[in-house]
Amino acid sequence: MGIRKKKFKGEEFEVLDHAQVPGFKTAFHIIISVAVIYFIYIFSHVAH
């Protein structure tokens, strides 16, 4: 993480720059998938 200079419409700005942390996007998708499957399982047994 650091400060990077970026030009926008002829003006120069200082913006915070960071590198993506690998693995977070994959972990997020896995957790959401497991949660959706769990809710489908739970709510499919409510009607019986």
Buried (B, 14 or more C-beta within 10 A) or exposed (E): EEEEEEEEEEEEEEEEEEEEEEEEEEEEEEEEEEEEEEEEEEEEEEEE
